[in-house]
Amino acid sequence: MALFLWMIGALASFCILAIGARELSGELSIAQSLAIRSAIGLVFLLGVYFIRSRFFKDQRLKAVLNQPRYPVVKLHLFRNIFHFLAQYGWFFGIGLLPLAEVFALEFTVPIWTLLIASFFLNEKVTANKLIAIFLGTLGVIAIVQPGYALIDYAAIVVLGSAICFAISHTTTKSLAKTESPLTILLFMCLIQLPIGLALSLSAWVWPQGEQWLWLVVIGLSALSAHFCLAKAMQYAEVTTIITLDFFRLPLIAMVGVVFYSEAFELSLLIGGGLMLIGNLIGIRDLTMKKAKAKKE
């Protein structure tokens, strides 16, 4: 029951985040939206740390800031540069493409992660991984439809965003060995805030009225999405999480149809389904490796 509650929270958070990004598209620059999102997230996280230290005598924030962390900070910096680029591309796609297409293309992230881990972390290339990459490629072809429909450059940007997300996720795996989810989120806000400010100050426009509401929605929903997914992973294997996470696709498709009058293409479900199957096959090796390690 707890697993489904956390996954419902994650699915709802991702959809709300997409709606917030769509509502602000064309009104504020993406860099400015990401900067303010990081500021809101930072205020919220510092509030959490303050409550923990004030009422629960939790000195975790002081320990995080006082530790000699130069090697780890370099990894945080590397992760967040690519995470910022990934979010920038995702927000860009949200403003130009149907919501369901952006989410479907985002499901290539596990496929890119397999490739990156194989090339840069010297992980073994297995038959399952090759099948996963093949099915993921077929999924992208089904969605983008090269030779049949004009390939929108926004779709290419979203695919690039997925690659950056994959690099970010691969780095997060290394950080998670020593860093808590809250610490990773804290450094995410601390690093991405100045990046967003540097890119947006020359064309800064102060948000007005309802725009502040959507910025708060984006800031809090982004944090809750990551937190809910992290909590869900405490209750189930990655295969289950990926399967449940796939329900984001039909859910956001319905949001696009109802609120933005977007057409829903069958090719999105076909392509998304192929990528789902590929993802599940791709992480089968990981599941088998964990099972073997437990037996030993």
C-alpha positions in Angstrom: 0.0 0.0 0.0 2.8 2.4 0.9 4.5 1.7 -2.5 1.4 2.8 -4.4 0.9 5.9 -2.3 4.4 7.0 -3.0 4.1 6.3 -6.7 0.8 8.2 -6.9 2.6 11.1 -5.3 5.5 10.8 -7.8 3.1 10.5 -10.8 1.0 13.4 -9.7 4.1 15.5 -9.0 5.6 15.0 -12.5 2.3 15.8 -14.1 1.9 19.0 -12.0 5.5 20.0 -12.8 4.7 19.6 -16.5 1.6 21.7 -16.2 3.5 24.4 -14.4 6.2 24.4 -17.1 3.6 24.7 -19.8 1.8 27.5 -18.1 5.0 29.6 -17.8 6.2 28.8 -21.3 6.7 32.0 -23.3 6.2 34.2 -20.3 9.5 33.7 -18.4 12.8 32.5 -19.8 13.6 28.9 -19.0 16.8 29.8 -17.2 14.9 32.3 -15.0 12.2 29.7 -14.2 14.9 27.2 -13.2 16.7 29.7 -11.1 13.6 30.7 -9.1 12.7 27.0 -8.9 16.1 26.3 -7.3 15.6 29.3 -4.9 12.2 28.0 -3.8 13.6 24.5 -3.4 16.5 25.8 -1.4 14.3 27.8 1.0 12.1 24.7 1.5 15.0 22.4 2.2 16.7 24.8 4.6 13.3 25.0 6.4 13.3 21.2 6.7 16.8 21.2 8.1 15.9 24.0 10.5 12.9 22.2 11.9 14.9 19.0 12.2 17.7 20.8 14.1 15.4 23.0 16.2 12.9 20.4 17.3 14.6 17.1 16.7 18.2 18.0 17.5 19.2 16.8 14.1 22.6 18.4 13.2 22.8 16.9 9.7 23.0 20.2 7.8 25.9 21.3 10.0 27.7 18.0 9.4 27.1 18.3 5.7 28.6 21.8 5.5 31.5 21.1 7.8 32.9 17.9 6.3 35.9 18.2 3.9 34.0 17.3 0.8 36.0 18.6 -2.2 36.0 15.3 -4.2 32.2 14.8 -3.5 31.5 18.5 -4.3 33.2 18.0 -7.7 30.8 15.1 -8.4 27.8 17.2 -7.3 29.0 19.9 -9.6 29.3 17.5 -12.5 25.9 16.0 -11.9 24.1 19.3 -11.6 25.6 20.8 -14.8 24.1 18.0 -16.8 20.9 18.0 -14.7 20.5 21.7 -15.4 20.9 21.1 -19.2 18.5 18.2 -19.0 15.9 20.3 -17.2 16.4 23.1 -19.7 15.8 20.8 -22.6 12.8 19.3 -20.9 11.2 22.7 -20.2 11.9 23.7 -23.8 10.1 20.6 -25.1 7.2 21.1 -22.8 6.6 24.5 -24.4 6.6 23.2 -28.0 5.6 19.5 -28.0 2.5 17.6 -26.9 3.0 16.7 -23.2 2.7 13.0 -23.9 5.5 13.1 -26.6 7.9 14.8 -24.1 7.2 12.1 -21.5 7.4 9.3 -24.0 10.8 10.5 -25.2 11.9 10.9 -21.6 11.5 7.1 -21.2 14.7 6.7 -23.3 16.7 7.8 -20.2 17.3 4.2 -18.9 18.4 3.2 -22.4 21.0 6.0 -22.5 22.0 5.1 -19.0 22.8 1.6 -20.1 25.0 2.9 -22.9 26.8 5.4 -20.7 27.5 2.9 -18.0 28.8 0.4 -20.6 31.2 2.9 -22.2 32.3 5.0 -19.3 31.9 2.7 -16.2 33.2 -0.4 -18.1 30.0 -2.3 -17.3 29.6 -5.5 -19.3 27.5 -5.3 -22.5 25.1 -8.2 -22.4 22.5 -9.6 -24.8 19.7 -8.1 -22.6 21.3 -4.7 -22.8 21.6 -4.9 -26.6 17.9 -5.9 -26.9 16.9 -3.1 -24.6 18.8 -0.6 -26.7 17.3 -2.0 -29.9 13.7 -1.8 -28.5 14.4 1.7 -27.2 15.5 2.8 -30.6 12.4 1.3 -32.2 10.3 3.2 -29.6 12.0 6.5 -30.6 11.4 5.8 -34.3 7.7 5.0 -33.6 7.3 8.3 -31.8 9.4 10.6 -34.0 8.4 8.9 -37.3 11.4 9.9 -39.4 10.6 9.9 -43.2 6.9 10.0 -42.4 6.5 13.1 -40.4 8.7 16.2 -40.2 11.1 15.7 -37.3 10.5 18.6 -35.0 13.8 20.0 -33.7 12.2 20.2 -30.3 12.0 16.4 -30.2 15.8 16.3 -30.9 16.3 18.7 -28.0 14.2 16.5 -25.7 16.2 13.4 -26.7 19.4 15.4 -25.9 17.7 16.2 -22.6 17.2 12.5 -21.9 20.9 11.9 -22.5 21.8 14.6 -20.0 19.3 13.1 -17.5 21.0 9.7 -18.0 24.5 11.2 -17.2 22.9 12.9 -14.2 21.3 9.6 -13.0 24.6 7.7 -13.5 26.4 10.2 -11.3 23.6 10.1 -8.7 24.2 6.4 -8.3 27.8 7.2 -7.2 26.7 10.0 -4.9 24.0 7.8 -3.3 26.7 5.6 -1.8 27.6 8.3 0.7 25.0 11.1 0.3 21.4 11.2 1.6 18.6 12.1 -0.8 18.1 15.4 1.0 21.8 16.3 0.7 21.7 15.6 -3.0 18.7 17.8 -3.4 20.3 20.5 -1.3 23.4 20.6 -3.5 21.2 20.5 -6.6 19.6 23.8 -5.5 22.8 25.4 -4.3 24.6 24.7 -7.6 21.8 25.2 -10.1 20.6 28.5 -8.6 23.7 30.5 -9.6 23.8 28.8 -13.0 20.2 29.8 -13.7 20.9 33.4 -12.4 23.9 33.8 -14.6 22.0 32.8 -17.7 18.9 34.9 -17.0 20.1 38.1 -15.3 20.6 40.0 -18.7 16.9 39.5 -19.6 15.4 39.2 -16.1 11.7 39.9 -15.9 10.1 40.0 -12.4 7.2 37.5 -12.3 3.7 38.9 -11.8 0.6 37.6 -10.0 -0.2 34.1 -11.1 3.3 33.5 -12.4 4.5 33.3 -8.8 1.9 30.6 -8.1 3.2 28.4 -11.0 6.8 29.0 -9.9 6.0 27.7 -6.4 4.2 24.8 -8.0 7.2 24.0 -10.1 9.6 24.3 -7.2 7.7 22.1 -4.8 6.5 19.5 -7.3 10.0 18.9 -8.5 11.2 18.2 -5.0 8.2 16.0 -4.2 8.6 14.0 -7.4 12.2 13.1 -6.6 11.4 12.4 -2.9 8.4 10.2 -3.6 10.4 8.2 -6.2 13.2 7.7 -3.7 10.7 6.5 -1.0 9.0 4.2 -3.4 12.3 2.5 -4.2 12.5 1.5 -0.5 9.5 -0.7 -1.0 10.0 -2.3 -4.4 12.5 -3.4 -7.0 13.5 -1.1 -9.8 11.5 -3.2 -12.3 8.3 -2.5 -10.4 9.1 1.2 -10.1 9.7 1.5 -13.9 6.5 -0.4 -14.7 4.4 1.9 -12.4 6.2 5.0 -13.6 5.1 4.1 -17.2 1.6 5.2 -16.2 2.9 8.8 -16.4 2.5 8.5 -20.2 -1.3 7.8 -20.5 -1.9 10.1 -17.5 -0.1 13.1 -19.0 -1.7 12.3 -22.4 -5.1 12.7 -20.7 -4.0 16.0 -19.2 -2.9 17.2 -22.6 -6.2 16.2 -24.2 -8.4 17.7 -21.5 -6.6 20.9 -20.6 -4.7 21.8 -23.8 -6.8 20.1 -26.6 -3.8 18.0 -27.7 -4.4 15.1 -30.1 -3.4 11.7 -28.7 -1.5 9.6 -31.1 -1.5 5.8 -30.9 2.2 5.9 -31.9 3.0 7.4 -28.5 1.6 4.3 -26.7 3.3 2.0 -29.1 6.7 3.7 -28.8 6.3 4.1 -25.1 5.4 0.5 -24.8 8.5 -0.6 -26.7 10.7 1.5 -24.5 9.0 0.1 -21.4 9.8 -3.4 -22.5 13.3 -2.5 -23.4 13.8 -0.8 -20.0 12.6 -3.9 -18.1 14.8 -6.2 -20.2 17.7 -3.8 -19.7 17.6 -3.9 -15.9 17.0 -7.7 -15.7 20.8 -8.1 -15.5 20.9 -5.8 -12.5 18.1 -7.7 -10.7 19.8 -11.1 -11.4 23.1 -9.7 -10.1 21.5 -8.5 -6.9 19.8 -11.9 -6.4 23.1 -13.7 -7.0 24.8 -11.4 -4.5 22.2 -12.1 -1.8 22.7 -15.9 -2.3 26.4 -15.5 -1.9 
